[in-house]
């Protein structure tokens, strides 16, 4: 996945989050959902940065 795809996904996720928050009255729920969104997006970006290969921590270095 390249930067354009990540940016598109980010915009879609953020737009859907904004739509869900229109009638939000609880500050706690607002902040909780905001944190969950960023954790989810952060994990996805991190996974993409690792690449397609499977990470093997015990693999010998050459």
OpenMM code with the backbone's topology and positions (N, CA, C; nanometers):
from openmm import Vec3, app, unit

residues = "UNK UNK UNK UNK UNK UNK UNK UNK UNK UNK UNK UNK UNK UNK UNK UNK UNK UNK UNK UNK UNK UNK UNK UNK UNK UNK UNK UNK UNK UNK UNK UNK UNK UNK UNK UNK UNK UNK UNK UNK UNK UNK UNK UNK UNK UNK UNK UNK UNK UNK UNK UNK UNK UNK UNK UNK UNK UNK UNK UNK UNK UNK".split()
positions = [
    Vec3(0.0853, -0.1168, 0.0000),
    Vec3(0.0000, 0.0000, 0.0000),
    Vec3(0.0902, 0.1235, 0.0000),
    Vec3(0.0614, 0.2154, -0.0856),
    Vec3(0.1451, 0.3340, -0.0951),
    Vec3(0.0836, 0.4502, -0.0167),
    Vec3(0.1495, 0.5636, -0.0225),
    Vec3(0.1051, 0.6797, 0.0545),
    Vec3(-0.0322, 0.7288, 0.0110),
    Vec3(-0.0605, 0.7201, -0.1173),
    Vec3(-0.1911, 0.7658, -0.1657),
    Vec3(-0.3037, 0.6805, -0.1086),
    Vec3(-0.2821, 0.5496, -0.1064),
    Vec3(-0.3835, 0.4603, -0.0508),
    Vec3(-0.4004, 0.4830, 0.0990),
    Vec3(-0.2898, 0.5037, 0.1694),
    Vec3(-0.2981, 0.5303, 0.3129),
    Vec3(-0.3711, 0.6615, 0.3403),
    Vec3(-0.3426, 0.7633, 0.2599),
    Vec3(-0.4093, 0.8925, 0.2770),
    Vec3(-0.5592, 0.8802, 0.2501),
    Vec3(-0.5946, 0.8035, 0.1476),
    Vec3(-0.7357, 0.7829, 0.1149),
    Vec3(-0.8067, 0.7101, 0.2287),
    Vec3(-0.7433, 0.6060, 0.2805),
    Vec3(-0.8018, 0.5301, 0.3912),
    Vec3(-0.8165, 0.6182, 0.5149),
    Vec3(-0.7147, 0.6994, 0.5417),
    Vec3(-0.7193, 0.7902, 0.6554),
    Vec3(-0.8367, 0.8873, 0.6434),
    Vec3(-0.8542, 0.9451, 0.5246),
    Vec3(-0.9636, 1.0401, 0.5033),
    Vec3(-1.0993, 0.9732, 0.5222),
    Vec3(-1.1126, 0.8494, 0.4724),
    Vec3(-1.2388, 0.7766, 0.4863),
    Vec3(-1.2692, 0.7468, 0.6324),
    Vec3(-1.1686, 0.6989, 0.7047),
    Vec3(-1.1873, 0.6660, 0.8462),
    Vec3(-1.2219, 0.7910, 0.9266),
    Vec3(-1.1532, 0.8999, 0.8995),
    Vec3(-1.1772, 1.0239, 0.9724),
    Vec3(-1.3162, 1.0795, 0.9420),
    Vec3(-1.3578, 1.0720, 0.8168),
    Vec3(-1.4913, 1.1199, 0.7793),
    Vec3(-1.6001, 1.0380, 0.8479),
    Vec3(-1.5814, 0.9065, 0.8534),
    Vec3(-1.6817, 0.8231, 0.9204),
    Vec3(-1.6824, 0.8492, 1.0706),
    Vec3(-1.5659, 0.8755, 1.1280),
    Vec3(-1.5594, 0.9065, 1.2712),
    Vec3(-1.6310, 1.0383, 1.3006),
    Vec3(-1.6068, 1.1401, 1.2161),
    Vec3(-1.6755, 1.2685, 1.2332),
    Vec3(-1.8270, 1.2507, 1.2257),
    Vec3(-1.8727, 1.1682, 1.1340),
    Vec3(-2.0166, 1.1454, 1.1188),
    Vec3(-2.0752, 1.0814, 1.2445),
    Vec3(-2.0006, 0.9918, 1.3059),
    Vec3(-2.0483, 0.9263, 1.4276),
    Vec3(-2.0482, 1.0210, 1.5477),
    Vec3(-1.9678, 1.1244, 1.5436),
    Vec3(-1.9529, 1.2140, 1.6584),
    Vec3(-2.0466, 1.3344, 1.6562),
    Vec3(-2.1305, 1.3465, 1.5555),
    Vec3(-2.2174, 1.4644, 1.5440),
    Vec3(-2.3095, 1.4828, 1.6642),
    Vec3(-2.3674, 1.3752, 1.7134),
    Vec3(-2.4613, 1.3851, 1.8258),
    Vec3(-2.3979, 1.3447, 1.9582),
    Vec3(-2.2683, 1.3376, 1.9619),
    Vec3(-2.1970, 1.2949, 2.0828),
    Vec3(-2.2077, 1.4025, 2.1907),
    Vec3(-2.2516, 1.3613, 2.3093),
    Vec3(-2.2630, 1.4560, 2.4201),
    Vec3(-2.1646, 1.4254, 2.5318),
    Vec3(-2.1118, 1.3057, 2.5335),
    Vec3(-2.0201, 1.2653, 2.6398),
    Vec3(-1.8758, 1.2899, 2.5972),
    Vec3(-1.8058, 1.3691, 2.6752),
    Vec3(-1.6649, 1.3944, 2.6467),
    Vec3(-1.5818, 1.2687, 2.6574),
    Vec3(-1.6188, 1.1815, 2.7525),
    Vec3(-1.5458, 1.0562, 2.7708),
    Vec3(-1.5575, 0.9685, 2.6473),
    Vec3(-1.6781, 0.9505, 2.5955),
    Vec3(-1.6990, 0.8670, 2.4774),
    Vec3(-1.6316, 0.9267, 2.3542),
    Vec3(-1.6341, 1.0584, 2.3447),
    Vec3(-1.5684, 1.1273, 2.2334),
    Vec3(-1.4192, 1.0978, 2.2346),
    Vec3(-1.3574, 1.1174, 2.3504),
    Vec3(-1.2134, 1.0951, 2.3614),
    Vec3(-1.1782, 0.9476, 2.3444),
    Vec3(-1.2612, 0.8598, 2.3978),
    Vec3(-1.2372, 0.7155, 2.3855),
    Vec3(-1.2409, 0.6727, 2.2390),
    Vec3(-1.3406, 0.7174, 2.1649),
    Vec3(-1.3509, 0.6789, 2.0239),
    Vec3(-1.2382, 0.7410, 1.9420),
    Vec3(-1.1968, 0.8618, 1.9783),
    Vec3(-1.0851, 0.9280, 1.9108),
    Vec3(-0.9565, 0.8482, 1.9311),
    Vec3(-0.9327, 0.8059, 2.0531),
    Vec3(-0.8131, 0.7271, 2.0840),
    Vec3(-0.8150, 0.5938, 2.0107),
    Vec3(-0.9303, 0.5278, 2.0075),
    Vec3(-0.9419, 0.4000, 1.9369),
    Vec3(-0.9138, 0.4166, 1.7881),
    Vec3(-0.9641, 0.5245, 1.7296),
    Vec3(-0.9405, 0.5511, 1.5875),
    Vec3(-0.7912, 0.5645, 1.5606),
    Vec3(-0.7200, 0.6439, 1.6404),
    Vec3(-0.5775, 0.6667, 1.6171),
    Vec3(-0.4946, 0.5426, 1.6437),
    Vec3(-0.5347, 0.4618, 1.7417),
    Vec3(-0.4630, 0.3365, 1.7645),
    Vec3(-0.4786, 0.2435, 1.6448),
    Vec3(-0.6003, 0.2357, 1.5924),
    Vec3(-0.6267, 0.1506, 1.4759),
    Vec3(-0.5460, 0.1972, 1.3549),
    Vec3(-0.5504, 0.3274, 1.3271),
    Vec3(-0.4768, 0.3805, 1.2126),
    Vec3(-0.3261, 0.3661, 1.2321),
    Vec3(-0.2796, 0.3855, 1.3539),
    Vec3(-0.1369, 0.3705, 1.3826),
    Vec3(-0.0887, 0.2289, 1.3589),
    Vec3(-0.1695, 0.1306, 1.4019),
    Vec3(-0.1337, -0.0099, 1.3790),
    Vec3(-0.1265, -0.0411, 1.2302),
    Vec3(-0.2232, 0.0090, 1.1546),
    Vec3(-0.2255, -0.0176, 1.0111),
    Vec3(-0.1051, 0.0446, 0.9404),
    Vec3(-0.0705, 0.1659, 0.9770),
    Vec3(0.0454, 0.2315, 0.9161),
    Vec3(0.1730, 0.1571, 0.9535),
    Vec3(0.1837, 0.1151, 1.0779),
    Vec3(0.3015, 0.0405, 1.1220),
    Vec3(0.3139, -0.0913, 1.0466),
    Vec3(0.2027, -0.1629, 1.0311),
    Vec3(0.2044, -0.2896, 0.9573),
    Vec3(0.2487, -0.2670, 0.8134),
    Vec3(0.2006, -0.1606, 0.7528),
    Vec3(0.2392, -0.1302, 0.6150),
    Vec3(0.3868, -0.0943, 0.6057),
    Vec3(0.4398, -0.0294, 0.7085),
    Vec3(0.5805, 0.0096, 0.7045),
    Vec3(0.6731, -0.1107, 0.7175),
    Vec3(0.6232, -0.2199, 0.7756),
    Vec3(0.7043, -0.3407, 0.7882),
    Vec3(0.7212, -0.4115, 0.6553),
    Vec3(0.6292, -0.3906, 0.5646),
    Vec3(0.6376, -0.4534, 0.4334),
    Vec3(0.5579, -0.5817, 0.4278),
    Vec3(0.5716, -0.6494, 0.3141),
    Vec3(0.4938, -0.7703, 0.2905),
    Vec3(0.5564, -0.8943, 0.3521),
    Vec3(0.6849, -0.8927, 0.3746),
    Vec3(0.7531, -1.0100, 0.4272),
    Vec3(0.7146, -1.0405, 0.5702),
    Vec3(0.7267, -1.1653, 0.6045),
    Vec3(0.6980, -1.2079, 0.7405),
    Vec3(0.8208, -1.1801, 0.8257),
    Vec3(0.7999, -1.1167, 0.9391),
    Vec3(0.9100, -1.0819, 1.0278),
    Vec3(0.9500, -1.2044, 1.1088),
    Vec3(1.0776, -1.2384, 1.1053),
    Vec3(1.1296, -1.3502, 1.1835),
    Vec3(1.2396, -1.2959, 1.2732),
    Vec3(1.2121, -1.2928, 1.4036),
    Vec3(1.3080, -1.2307, 1.4937),
    Vec3(1.4351, -1.3127, 1.5105),
    Vec3(1.4312, -1.4418, 1.4833),
    Vec3(1.5483, -1.5268, 1.5025),
    Vec3(1.6267, -1.5504, 1.3741),
    Vec3(1.5939, -1.4789, 1.2702),
    Vec3(1.6617, -1.4954, 1.1427),
    Vec3(1.8047, -1.4431, 1.1533),
    Vec3(1.8989, -1.5199, 1.0990),
    Vec3(2.0394, -1.4795, 1.1032),
    Vec3(2.0636, -1.3614, 1.0117),
    Vec3(2.1459, -1.2712, 1.0594),
    Vec3(2.1854, -1.1578, 0.9769),
    Vec3(2.3030, -1.1992, 0.8919),
    Vec3(2.3096, -1.1490, 0.7709),
    Vec3(2.4185, -1.1847, 0.6803),
    Vec3(2.5260, -1.0819, 0.6844),
] * unit.nanometer
topology = app.Topology()
chain = topology.addChain("A")
for resn in residues:
    res = topology.addResidue(resn, chain)
    for name in ("N", "CA", "C"):
        topology.addAtom(name, app.Element.getBySymbol(name[0]), res)
